[in-house]
Amino acid sequence: MEHYRAIWISDVHLGTPGCQAKYLLDFLKHNESDTLYLVGDIIDGWRLKKSIYWPQSHNDVVQKILRKARKGTEVVYVPGNHDESIRQFLGLSFGDIRVVPEAIHTTADGRKLWITHGDLFDGVMQYAKWLAYVGDNLYSLILYFNRYLNMLRVRMGLQYWSLSQYLKHQVKNAVSYIADFEMIMAREARLRDCQGVVCGHIHKAEIRMIDNLLYCNDGDWVESLTALVETHEGELKIVHWPHILGDQHSVEDISFEPITLPISFPTRAPSPAFMARTSLIPSVEKA
């Protein structure tokens, strides 16, 4: 069992066949944290509007998160575009889970990380939402083929391979879109006087510096099975969970200044310190 200062997960897409719920449940069972951030697209409302797909494993994930909240983990839910209906409940708490539009996580050495799903800064989502729906349908089709492809690979003793991730890295426009998105998120974090940003949305786990600002993306639980974590020593890491239960878990270390001031959290109602640590961000006026 690993225990972290904070864990960030996003793009789970519960309610879709592509969701790797069993692997996420395994991750949640083996990893605890003082704070758990749900950074959007946890539930896929787009798909659930079309048809109901909700196997027991998806319910188990929800129950596991609720149990963590009841047992003292501070759970913060920042909705995304696929669970945008949750945004009507901003400022409320459900089963000890606080729903906020965006938040700030303060690291032990005082760095401020802006937390947002990222869809509100995606030009396609804002100005051509119909194209996003078309892309979502195409993406679901790719995941459908990917699922059966990997069933065959497992039988052949081969490792998991993501067709959609491969296409993302090979198609020039996709690579350009990801790079543009990362630059925009870094710029927006700077406008909020933050030293870094944590987001999801594009299903590409990453930690890197962009113009002296820390960009973090926690990935997804459809393809890459990744989470972002902060250790009690203050290191930020991307955890790659295995695609076969029981395999050795691998952790990719990313350079980040060690922090040695762990913060303890209350076990029940959020304290003023916690509210400050995950404070709502005031709107930013742009010139």
Secondary structure, DSSP 4 states (H G I P E B T S, - for coil): -EEEEEEEE----BTSTT--HHHHHHHHHHEEEEEEEE-S-SB-HHHHHH-----HHHHHHHHHHHHHHHTT-EEEE---STTGGGGGGTT-EETTEEE-S-EEEE-TTS-EEEE--SGGG-HHHHH-HHHHHHHHHHHHHHHHHHHHHHHHHHHTTPPP--HHHHHHHH-HHHHHHHHHHHHHHHHHHHHTT-SEEEE-SSS--EEEEETTEEEEE---SSSS-EEEEE-TT--EEEEE--SSTTSPPEEEE-------------SSSPPHHHHHHTPPPPP----
